[in-house]
Amino acid sequence: MAIFIHGGTLVNEGRVFQGSIVIEKDRIAHIVPEGQQPCGNEYQVIDATGCFVIPGVIDEHVHFREPGLTAKADIETESRAAAYGGVTSFFDMPNTVPQTTSLEALQQKHELAQRNSHINYTFFFGASNTNADLFLQLNPHIVPGIKLFMGASTGNMLVDRSDVLTKIFRTAPLPVMTHCEDTELIRRNTTAFKAKFGDDPAMKYHPLIRSEEACYQSTALAVRLAKKYGTRLHVAHLTTARELELFGDQENITAEAVIAHLMFSEEDYSRLGSMIKCNPAVKQKADRQALRAALTNGKIYTIGTDHAPHLLKDKEGGSCKAASGMPMIQFSLPAMLGLVDEGVLTIDRLVALMCHHPAQLFEVNDRGFLRENYKADITIVKPHTPWTVTEDVIQSKCKWSPMLGHTFHWKVMQTICNGHIIYNNGQFDNNYRGEALRFR
């Protein structure tokens, strides 16, 4: 049955306007001006009065932990959490077990997602010191990009040899998304802080160990290489005001901010401790302020989550022993809408950063916009509808969140994926499966 969404405020491509949407099968068939009714078909009606209707969120940075780390999370549980949060597509990172650094591992992930993902999916291919020759074998219509860990990784996914970095930036046929921290600086800082404070320095030292300088040096190197070789570079999870100075003057070089660094600052370590430990670290309040300003000044191009669940027991400890990462995908859209209420950005800018820009950067086919004949990935959110994060609300497998106890004032009412209502105000269709994303 076709779907008719009426009465809502549509947000799309810089416009905020009253209108309705007709969905037929998996596509947006018509965008109807206010006051007009569709004719002909029998419709399932969604009354969006008082709500905002936006494209489904595309989260281009998640760690769903499958295969190999499924005690923490898996594709089924985390894609369900995503749908609860209005996210209709995710891009998963390669540091699973096995790492997604071979064509066989990439195929395995696609098979897992086809069986288990409730929303649309794709997977980055991971760069290593030895696999750059595989890049030309990647199907550019299936693989969005190459993830490059220039720091903060283990095993052969840490690439900090200058000859290998040069080869990757010179030959990469797809966008390169980098994690930028200078490993040698972090090692020196770790040694110094352990000598002074013991084997596991307190959490407040985490942003000093994984320091501004470590981030800046690595990000500056990535930008220099991208400028030299014309690489399509997207730097993940910027954390410092200083790094932002490197962006904004070249179209082929862009940056991402993630929810943790937009929501928290060093002041929150005393309250939340290792719950907000992540790499790169949450840093100073001035850095958070600069990142928020960059959402509207052209320095930040996308917003992701770096959704990275751990078991709660693995988060015990200080700056060296506690695991880094947090589950955020269920709460990313309500959190950003809270920043809209605070005047940090407008709702149409939010839609650009979370929906339009990921689709444009990676050239996603027929998604990321409310356009006729595009896939019907749509999220309906309602303002002035307070709700509090409790443990029973959390859909992620790990069952914790740094947002526990927080009251949001925007609520996701419906999430529609490929024309299918997967989430409907607390009701979830557990049987629905998403599609593999395709790229132009």
C-alpha positions in Angstrom: 0.0 0.0 0.0 1.2 3.5 -0.8 2.0 5.9 2.1 0.8 9.5 2.4 2.7 11.7 4.8 0.8 14.9 5.4 0.6 17.9 7.7 4.3 18.1 8.4 7.1 20.7 7.8 9.5 19.4 5.2 13.2 20.3 5.5 15.2 19.7 2.3 18.0 21.5 0.3 17.9 24.7 2.3 14.1 25.0 2.4 11.7 24.6 5.3 8.2 24.4 4.0 4.7 22.9 4.5 4.0 20.0 2.3 3.2 16.3 1.9 4.9 13.2 0.5 3.5 10.3 -1.4 5.5 7.1 -1.2 4.9 4.3 -3.7 6.8 1.1 -3.2 10.3 2.1 -2.2 10.4 5.5 -3.8 9.2 9.1 -3.2 6.5 9.3 -5.9 5.4 12.9 -5.3 6.1 15.9 -3.1 2.8 17.6 -2.8 2.3 21.3 -2.0 0.4 22.2 1.2 -3.3 21.7 0.9 -3.3 19.3 -2.0 -4.4 15.7 -1.6 -3.2 12.8 -3.7 -5.7 11.1 -5.9 -6.2 7.6 -7.1 -4.5 5.0 -4.8 -5.5 3.9 -1.4 -3.0 5.2 1.1 -1.7 4.4 4.5 -1.8 7.9 6.1 0.8 9.3 8.5 -0.3 12.5 10.2 2.8 14.5 10.6 1.1 17.6 12.0 3.4 19.4 14.3 6.4 17.4 13.1 9.4 18.0 10.8 9.9 15.6 7.9 13.6 15.1 6.9 15.6 12.7 4.8 16.7 9.6 6.7 20.0 10.3 8.4 23.2 8.8 6.9 25.8 8.0 9.5 29.1 7.6 7.7 31.1 6.5 10.7 30.1 3.5 12.8 31.7 0.5 14.4 29.1 -2.2 14.6 31.7 -4.8 15.8 30.6 -7.7 13.6 32.3 -10.0 12.8 34.5 -11.0 15.7 33.6 -8.6 18.4 29.9 -9.5 18.8 29.9 -9.6 22.6 30.0 -5.8 22.4 27.5 -5.2 19.5 26.4 -6.7 16.2 24.8 -5.5 13.0 21.3 -6.5 14.1 21.3 -4.7 17.5 23.1 -1.6 16.3 21.0 -1.2 13.2 17.9 -1.4 15.3 19.3 1.3 17.6 20.0 3.4 14.5 16.4 3.0 13.2 15.1 4.1 16.7 17.2 7.2 16.2 16.1 8.1 12.7 19.2 6.8 10.9 18.4 4.9 7.7 21.9 4.2 6.4 25.3 3.4 8.0 28.9 3.2 6.8 30.8 0.6 9.0 34.5 0.8 9.7 37.1 -2.0 9.0 38.6 -2.7 12.4 36.6 -5.8 13.1 37.9 -9.4 13.4 39.0 -10.2 10.8 39.9 -6.7 9.7 38.2 -5.6 6.4 41.5 -5.4 4.6 40.9 -8.2 2.1 38.2 -8.7 -0.6 37.1 -11.9 1.2 36.5 -10.0 4.5 34.6 -7.3 2.7 32.3 -9.9 1.1 31.7 -11.6 4.4 30.5 -8.3 5.9 28.1 -7.8 3.1 26.6 -11.2 3.6 26.2 -10.6 7.3 24.5 -7.3 6.7 22.2 -8.7 4.0 20.9 -11.2 6.6 20.9 -9.0 9.7 20.8 -5.2 9.0 17.5 -3.5 9.6 18.6 -0.4 7.6 20.8 0.3 4.6 24.5 -0.5 4.9 27.9 -0.2 3.4 31.5 -0.9 4.5 34.8 0.9 4.2 37.8 -1.0 3.0 40.7 -0.7 5.4 44.2 0.3 4.4 47.2 -1.5 5.7 51.0 -1.4 5.1 50.7 -4.1 2.5 47.3 -4.0 0.7 47.4 -0.8 -1.5 47.6 -2.9 -4.6 44.0 -4.2 -3.9 42.5 -0.8 -4.2 42.0 -1.0 -7.9 40.1 -4.3 -7.5 37.4 -2.6 -5.3 34.0 -2.1 -6.9 33.4 1.7 -6.7 29.7 1.1 -7.0 29.7 -0.9 -3.7 32.6 0.5 -1.7 32.3 4.1 -0.5 36.0 4.7 0.4 39.2 3.6 2.1 39.7 4.0 5.8 43.2 4.9 6.8 44.4 4.8 10.4 47.3 7.2 10.6 47.3 6.7 14.4 45.4 5.0 17.2 45.2 1.6 15.7 46.6 -1.8 16.4 48.1 -4.5 14.2 48.7 -3.9 10.5 46.0 -1.2 10.2 48.3 1.5 11.7 49.8 3.1 8.6 52.5 5.6 9.5 55.3 4.7 7.1 55.9 7.6 4.8 56.4 5.5 1.7 53.1 3.6 2.2 51.2 6.8 3.0 52.5 8.4 -0.2 51.4 5.4 -2.2 47.9 5.4 -0.7 47.4 9.1 -1.3 48.8 9.0 -4.7 46.9 5.9 -6.0 43.6 5.8 -4.0 40.7 5.6 -6.5 38.1 6.3 -3.9 37.7 8.9 -1.1 40.2 8.3 1.8 38.8 8.8 5.3 41.5 9.2 7.9 41.9 8.8 11.6 44.6 11.3 12.4 46.7 11.1 15.6 50.5 11.0 15.7 51.4 7.7 17.3 54.9 8.6 18.3 53.7 11.7 20.2 51.1 9.7 22.0 53.7 7.1 22.9 56.0 9.7 24.4 53.1 11.4 26.2 51.9 8.0 27.6 55.4 7.2 28.9 55.7 10.7 30.6 52.3 10.6 32.3 52.8 7.0 33.5 56.1 8.0 35.0 54.4 10.8 36.9 51.0 9.2 37.8 51.4 5.5 37.5 50.3 2.8 35.1 46.7 4.2 34.6 46.6 8.0 34.9 43.2 9.5 35.7 40.7 10.2 32.9 41.4 13.9 33.0 44.8 13.3 31.5 43.4 11.5 28.5 43.2 14.7 26.3 46.8 15.6 27.3 48.1 12.2 26.4 46.2 12.1 23.1 47.0 15.7 22.8 46.1 18.6 20.5 49.5 18.5 19.0 49.2 14.8 18.2 46.0 15.5 16.4 47.3 18.5 14.6 50.5 17.0 13.3 48.8 14.0 11.8 45.9 16.0 10.3 48.3 18.5 8.8 50.3 15.7 7.2 47.1 14.2 5.7 46.1 17.6 4.3 49.5 18.1 2.8 49.5 14.8 1.1 45.9 15.3 -0.2 46.9 18.7 -1.6 50.0 17.3 -3.3 48.3 14.3 -4.9 44.7 15.6 -5.4 43.3 12.9 -3.1 39.7 13.1 -2.1 40.3 13.3 1.7 37.8 13.3 4.5 39.3 13.6 8.0 37.3 11.8 10.6 36.3 13.2 14.0 38.1 16.5 14.4 38.6 17.5 18.0 40.5 20.8 18.1 40.2 24.4 17.0 43.7 24.3 15.6 42.9 21.5 13.2 39.9 23.5 11.8 42.4 26.0 10.4 43.4 23.4 7.9 40.0 23.2 6.2 37.7 25.2 4.1 39.8 26.2 1.1 39.8 23.1 -1.1 36.8 21.1 -2.2 38.6 17.8 -2.2 39.5 18.1 1.5 36.7 17.9 4.1 36.3 17.2 7.7 33.8 15.4 10.0 32.7 16.2 13.5 31.1 13.5 15.7 28.5 13.8 18.4 30.8 13.2 21.4 33.0 16.2 20.6 30.0 18.4 19.9 28.3 17.4 23.2 31.1 17.0 25.7 34.2 18.8 26.9 37.0 18.2 29.5 34.7 19.5 32.2 32.5 16.4 31.8 35.3 13.9 32.7 34.6 14.6 36.4 30.9 13.7 35.9 31.1 10.9 33.3 34.7 9.6 33.5 35.5 6.9 31.1 32.0 6.9 29.7 33.1 9.7 27.4 36.6 8.3 26.7 37.2 8.1 23.0 40.0 8.5 20.5 40.7 11.2 19.6 39.9 12.5 23.1 37.2 14.9 24.1 39.1 18.1 24.6 38.7 21.6 25.9 35.5 23.7 26.1 37.0 26.1 23.6 37.6 23.3 21.1 34.0 22.2 21.5 32.9 25.8 20.9 35.1 26.0 17.7 33.6 22.7 16.4 30.1 24.0 17.0 30.9 27.2 15.1 32.4 25.1 12.3 29.1 23.5 11.7 28.0 26.7 10.0 31.2 28.3 8.7 32.1 25.7 6.2 34.9 24.0 8.1 32.9 20.9 9.0 31.2 19.0 6.1 29.5 16.0 7.8 28.4 14.8 11.2 28.8 11.2 12.2 28.7 9.3 15.5 31.8 7.1 15.6 29.4 4.8 17.3 31.7 2.3 19.1 30.1 0.1 21.8 32.0 -1.7 24.5 30.9 -3.9 27.4 30.5 -1.7 30.5 33.2 -3.7 32.3 35.7 -2.8 29.5 35.1 0.9 30.3 36.5 0.5 33.8 39.8 2.3 34.5 41.5 5.5 33.6 43.2 7.1 30.6 45.2 3.9 29.7 43.1 1.0 30.8 39.5 2.0 30.0 38.4 1.1 26.4 37.8 4.0 24.1 34.5 4.5 22.3 30.8 4.9 23.1 27.4 4.0 21.7 25.7 7.2 20.3 23.8 6.3 17.1 20.3 6.1 18.8 20.7 9.6 20.2 22.7 11.5 17.5 19.7 13.1 15.8 17.9 14.2 19.1 21.2 15.5 20.4 21.8 17.6 17.3 18.2 18.9 17.3 18.9 20.0 20.8 21.7 22.2 19.4 19.2 23.6 17.0 17.1 24.6 19.9 20.2 26.3 21.5 20.8 28.3 18.3 24.0 26.5 17.4 22.8 25.7 13.9 19.5 25.8 11.9 17.5 22.7 11.2 18.1 23.0 7.4 21.9 23.1 8.2 21.5 20.0 10.3 19.9 18.2 7.4 22.7 19.3 5.1 25.4 17.9 7.5 23.6 14.7 8.4 21.8 13.8 5.2 22.8 15.8 2.1 26.5 16.0 2.6 27.3 12.4 3.3 25.3 11.5 0.2 27.1 14.0 -1.9 30.6 13.3 -0.6 30.4 9.6 -1.2 28.1 9.9 -4.3 25.3 7.7 -2.8 22.7 6.7 -5.4 19.2 8.2 -4.9 19.4 8.9 -1.1 20.0 11.8 1.3 17.4 14.1 -0.1 13.6 14.5 -0.3 13.3 14.2 -4.1 10.8 12.6 -6.4 12.0 9.2 -7.5 14.6 9.0 -4.8 14.5 6.1 -2.3 12.0 6.8 0.4 14.4 7.1 3.4 12.5 9.5 5.6 12.6 10.5 9.3 9.8 12.3 11.1 10.7 14.1 14.3 8.6 16.1 16.8 9.7 19.1 18.8 8.6 19.9 22.4 8.2 16.2 23.2 10.4 15.5 26.2 11.7 12.0 27.0 14.5 10.7 29.2 17.1 8.1 28.3 16.7 5.1 30.7 18.3 1.7 30.4 15.2 0.1 28.9 15.2 2.7 26.1 18.7 1.8 25.0 18.6 -0.5 22.0 22.4 -1.1 21.7 23.5 -4.5 22.8 25.9 -3.0 25.5 22.9 -1.4 27.2 24.7 1.8 28.4 25.2 5.3 27.1 26.8 8.5 28.3 23.4 10.0 27.6 21.7 7.9 30.3 19.5 10.2 32.4 19.5 12.9 29.8 16.2 14.5 28.8 15.8 15.2 25.1 13.1 17.5 23.8 12.9 16.2 20.2 11.5 12.7 19.6 11.8 10.5 16.5 8.3 9.5 15.6 8.7 7.4 12.5 11.7 6.0 10.6 10.9 5.0 7.0 13.6 2.9 5.1 13.1 2.2 1.4 9.4 3.1 1.8 8.9 0.7 4.7 7.9 2.0 8.2 10.5 0.3 10.3 10.0 2.3 13.4 6.7 3.9 14.4 6.5 5.7 17.8 7.9 2.9 19.9 6.8 0.0 17.6 9.5 -1.8 15.6 9.3 -4.1 12.6 12.0 -6.7 13.6 11.6 -8.6 10.3 12.6 -5.8 7.9 16.0 -5.8 6.3 17.7 -2.8 4.6 19.6 -2.7 1.3 23.3 -2.4 0.3 24.0 1.2 -0.6 25.2 1.9 -4.1 27.5 4.7 -5.3 27.7 6.6 -8.6 
